[in-house]
């Protein structure tokens, strides 16, 4: 059964740990993340970008696959299925398809329009018992064609959005999607502390969790971050393991060309990456 992310994030914020959102791209990805969460008894959020949703044949296909897996694999830890960086239309489509959590990214709109669209979704999610994430101040880097420079959010705008009744807030604090450049100045803890002061107990979300040094991750958690998004790191570990398998010629040995064999090393690599992150975020044993 899918659950809203609300309870798991409130517990994380109080317990000073964070729940990982791991983006899914296919069956292997989803299975690896769910099995790791179950093994480690950690709550987990499965993130689906609009691009990944299209790739996996639409949101209903994704919901069917995830619900089927939870049942077939005997997953008992809390699992939220979350739209990542959704448009207003995408958010409505995922609500209709049966997602348990939605992110509406209105950060590129003027603040008034962001407020107006977020308000509409707050009402819909409240009625259906879904969690809702909003964003203020674009996150840097690129994700599915959305490019931002890593600017910092305005704490007053954060308060305006938080006051609408969203479940969690993603505020730009110099974080970036994808790989971090050599000259990256690091997270702005000053911005994070100022946002926290304005929004009080609202669980905060850190996007672009790949490549942020461990001490910065831990400090962000201590300042109210309760959800951390990881995507690129799983993609890179999957790619490295798949490349190694092929470079070693294993796809040419026996039935090594079978996709179940070909994708197995990448699957194991994702599991290892997710485990490492859950340990770093402190969510192990918190299910």
C-alpha positions as CSV (number, residue, x, y, z in Angstrom):
1,X,0.0,0.0,0.0
2,X,1.2,3.5,-0.8
3,X,1.3,6.1,1.9
4,X,1.6,9.9,2.0
5,X,5.0,11.2,2.9
6,X,3.6,13.4,5.6
7,X,4.0,11.1,8.6
8,X,7.5,9.7,7.6
9,X,8.8,13.3,7.1
10,X,7.4,14.6,10.4
11,X,9.0,11.7,12.2
12,X,12.3,12.3,10.3
13,X,12.3,16.0,11.2
14,X,11.7,15.2,14.9
15,X,14.2,12.4,14.9
16,X,16.9,14.5,13.1
17,X,17.3,12.1,10.2
18,X,16.1,12.3,6.5
19,X,14.1,10.1,4.3
20,X,15.7,9.5,0.8
21,X,13.8,10.1,-2.4
22,X,15.2,7.8,-5.0
23,X,14.1,8.4,-8.6
24,X,12.8,5.4,-10.5
25,X,13.3,4.9,-14.3
26,X,12.3,1.2,-14.8
27,X,11.5,-2.1,-13.2
28,X,15.1,-2.8,-12.1
29,X,15.4,0.6,-10.4
30,X,12.1,0.2,-8.5
31,X,12.8,-3.3,-7.4
32,X,16.3,-2.4,-6.2
33,X,15.1,0.5,-4.1
34,X,12.1,-1.3,-2.6
35,X,14.2,-4.3,-1.6
36,X,16.9,-2.2,0.0
37,X,14.3,-0.2,2.0
38,X,12.8,-3.4,3.2
39,X,16.2,-5.0,4.1
40,X,17.2,-1.9,6.0
41,X,13.7,-1.2,7.5
42,X,13.8,2.3,6.2
43,X,10.9,4.4,4.9
44,X,11.4,5.4,1.3
45,X,10.0,7.8,-1.3
46,X,10.0,6.7,-5.0
47,X,10.4,9.8,-7.2
48,X,9.1,9.9,-10.7
49,X,9.9,12.9,-13.0
50,X,7.5,13.7,-15.8
51,X,10.0,12.5,-18.3
52,X,10.4,9.2,-16.5
53,X,6.7,8.9,-16.3
54,X,6.4,9.2,-20.0
55,X,9.2,6.7,-20.5
56,X,7.5,4.1,-18.4
57,X,4.3,4.4,-20.4
58,X,2.4,6.9,-18.2
59,X,1.5,7.3,-14.6
60,X,-1.0,4.5,-14.4
61,X,1.6,2.0,-15.5
62,X,3.9,3.3,-12.8
63,X,1.3,3.0,-10.1
64,X,0.4,-0.5,-11.2
65,X,4.0,-1.6,-11.2
66,X,4.8,-0.1,-7.8
67,X,1.7,-1.4,-6.1
68,X,2.2,-4.9,-7.7
69,X,5.8,-5.0,-6.5
70,X,4.9,-3.9,-2.9
71,X,2.5,-6.8,-2.8
72,X,4.6,-9.4,-4.6
73,X,7.8,-8.6,-2.7
74,X,6.1,-8.4,0.7
75,X,7.2,-4.8,1.3
76,X,6.0,-3.6,4.7
77,X,8.0,-0.4,5.2
78,X,6.2,2.9,4.4
79,X,6.5,3.7,0.6
80,X,5.4,7.0,-0.9
81,X,5.1,7.3,-4.7
82,X,6.0,10.9,-5.5
83,X,5.8,13.1,-8.6
84,X,9.2,15.0,-8.9
85,X,9.2,18.5,-10.3
86,X,5.7,18.3,-11.5
87,X,3.9,20.9,-13.7
88,X,0.4,21.9,-12.7
89,X,-1.0,19.5,-15.4
90,X,1.3,16.7,-14.4
91,X,0.3,17.1,-10.7
92,X,-3.4,16.7,-11.7
93,X,-2.6,13.6,-13.8
94,X,-0.6,11.9,-11.0
95,X,-3.4,12.7,-8.5
96,X,-5.8,10.9,-10.9
97,X,-3.5,8.0,-11.5
98,X,-3.1,7.2,-7.8
99,X,0.2,8.7,-6.7
100,X,0.4,9.2,-2.9
101,X,2.6,12.3,-3.0
102,X,3.0,15.2,-5.4
103,X,5.6,17.9,-6.0
104,X,4.4,21.0,-7.8
105,X,7.4,23.0,-9.0
106,X,6.1,26.6,-9.5
107,X,9.5,28.1,-8.7
108,X,9.8,29.5,-12.3
109,X,6.5,31.4,-12.0
110,X,6.1,34.8,-10.4
111,X,5.5,34.2,-6.7
112,X,1.8,35.2,-7.0
113,X,1.2,32.6,-9.6
114,X,3.2,30.0,-7.7
115,X,0.9,30.7,-4.7
116,X,-2.3,30.5,-6.7
117,X,-1.5,27.2,-8.3
118,X,-0.1,25.7,-5.1
119,X,-3.3,26.7,-3.3
120,X,-5.4,24.8,-5.7
121,X,-3.3,21.7,-5.3
122,X,-3.2,22.0,-1.4
123,X,-7.0,21.7,-1.4
124,X,-7.0,18.7,-3.8
125,X,-4.3,16.9,-1.8
126,X,-5.9,17.6,1.6
127,X,-9.2,16.0,0.5
128,X,-7.4,12.9,-0.9
129,X,-4.9,12.6,2.0
130,X,-1.8,13.1,-0.3
131,X,1.4,14.9,0.7
132,X,2.4,18.0,-1.3
133,X,5.9,19.4,-1.9
134,X,6.3,23.0,-3.2
135,X,9.5,24.7,-4.4
136,X,10.8,28.2,-4.0
137,X,14.0,29.4,-5.8
138,X,15.0,27.2,-8.7
139,X,17.4,24.3,-7.9
140,X,20.5,24.5,-10.0
141,X,21.7,22.1,-12.8
142,X,19.6,20.2,-15.2
143,X,16.8,17.7,-14.7
144,X,14.7,16.6,-17.6
145,X,15.5,19.8,-19.5
146,X,14.7,22.1,-16.5
147,X,17.9,24.2,-16.0
148,X,18.6,26.4,-13.0
149,X,21.8,28.0,-11.7
150,X,21.6,27.0,-8.1
151,X,20.2,30.3,-6.7
152,X,19.1,30.7,-3.1
153,X,15.4,31.0,-2.2
154,X,14.0,34.2,-0.6
155,X,13.0,33.1,3.0
156,X,9.9,35.4,2.9
157,X,8.6,33.8,-0.2
158,X,9.3,30.4,1.5
159,X,7.0,31.5,4.3
160,X,4.3,32.6,1.9
161,X,4.3,29.1,0.3
162,X,4.6,27.2,3.6
163,X,1.7,29.1,5.0
164,X,-0.6,27.7,2.3
165,X,-0.5,24.3,4.0
166,X,1.9,22.3,1.9
167,X,3.5,19.2,3.6
168,X,7.1,20.0,2.7
169,X,9.1,22.7,1.1
170,X,12.1,22.6,-1.3
171,X,14.1,25.8,-1.0
172,X,17.1,26.5,-3.2
173,X,20.2,26.8,-1.0
174,X,22.8,26.6,-3.8
175,X,22.2,22.9,-4.5
176,X,22.4,21.6,-8.1
177,X,20.9,18.6,-10.0
178,X,23.5,16.4,-11.6
179,X,27.2,16.5,-11.0
180,X,28.6,19.4,-9.0
181,X,31.2,21.6,-10.8
182,X,34.7,21.9,-9.5
183,X,34.2,25.5,-8.4
184,X,30.9,24.9,-6.5
185,X,30.8,27.1,-3.4
186,X,28.8,24.6,-1.3
187,X,25.4,24.8,0.4
188,X,24.3,28.1,1.8
189,X,23.5,27.2,5.4
190,X,22.8,30.8,6.1
191,X,19.8,30.6,3.7
192,X,18.7,27.3,5.1
193,X,18.8,28.7,8.7
194,X,16.8,31.8,7.6
195,X,14.2,29.7,5.8
196,X,13.9,27.4,8.8
197,X,13.3,30.4,11.0
198,X,10.5,31.6,8.8
199,X,8.8,28.2,8.2
200,X,9.1,26.7,11.7
201,X,8.4,22.9,11.8
202,X,7.9,22.5,8.1
203,X,10.0,19.5,6.8
204,X,12.5,20.9,4.3
205,X,13.7,19.1,1.1
206,X,17.2,19.0,-0.3
207,X,17.3,18.4,-4.1
208,X,20.5,17.4,-5.9
209,X,21.7,15.1,-3.1
210,X,24.4,13.5,-5.4
211,X,27.9,14.7,-4.7
212,X,27.1,16.9,-1.7
213,X,29.9,16.1,0.9
214,X,28.7,14.0,3.9
215,X,29.4,16.7,6.5
216,X,27.2,19.1,4.6
217,X,24.4,16.5,4.3
218,X,24.5,16.0,8.1
219,X,24.5,19.7,8.8
220,X,21.5,20.2,6.5
221,X,19.6,17.5,8.4
222,X,20.4,19.1,11.7
223,X,18.9,22.4,10.3
224,X,15.5,20.8,9.4
225,X,16.1,19.0,6.1
226,X,13.9,15.8,6.3
227,X,13.9,14.6,2.7
228,X,16.9,14.3,0.4
229,X,16.6,13.5,-3.3
230,X,19.0,11.2,-5.0
231,X,19.0,10.3,-8.7
232,X,22.2,11.0,-10.6
233,X,24.3,8.8,-8.2
234,X,22.1,5.8,-8.9
235,X,22.4,6.4,-12.6
236,X,26.2,6.7,-12.4
237,X,26.6,3.5,-10.4
238,X,24.2,1.6,-12.7
239,X,26.2,2.8,-15.7
240,X,29.6,1.9,-14.2
241,X,28.5,-1.6,-13.3
242,X,26.9,-2.2,-16.7
243,X,30.0,-0.9,-18.5
244,X,32.3,-3.2,-16.5
245,X,30.1,-6.2,-17.3
246,X,30.3,-5.5,-21.0
247,X,34.0,-4.5,-21.0
248,X,34.8,-7.8,-19.3
249,X,33.0,-9.5,-22.2
250,X,30.5,-11.2,-19.9
251,X,27.7,-10.5,-22.3
252,X,29.4,-12.8,-24.8
253,X,29.8,-15.7,-22.4
254,X,27.0,-18.4,-22.3
255,X,23.6,-16.7,-21.8
256,X,25.3,-13.4,-20.7
257,X,23.3,-11.5,-23.3
258,X,20.0,-12.2,-21.5
259,X,18.8,-8.8,-20.3
260,X,18.1,-10.3,-16.9
261,X,21.8,-11.1,-16.6
262,X,23.0,-8.0,-18.4
263,X,21.1,-5.7,-16.0
264,X,21.9,-7.6,-12.8
265,X,25.2,-5.9,-12.0
266,X,23.6,-2.5,-12.4
267,X,20.7,-3.6,-10.2
268,X,23.1,-4.6,-7.4
269,X,25.0,-1.3,-7.8
270,X,21.8,0.7,-7.3
271,X,21.1,-1.4,-4.1
272,X,24.6,-0.6,-2.8
273,X,24.2,3.1,-3.5
274,X,20.7,3.3,-1.9
275,X,22.1,1.5,1.2
276,X,25.0,3.9,1.5
277,X,22.6,6.9,1.3
278,X,20.0,5.5,3.8
279,X,22.9,4.9,6.2
280,X,24.2,8.5,5.7
281,X,20.7,10.0,6.0
282,X,20.0,8.1,9.2
283,X,16.7,6.4,8.1
284,X,17.9,2.8,8.7
285,X,15.6,1.0,11.2
286,X,13.1,3.9,11.2
287,X,10.3,2.2,9.3
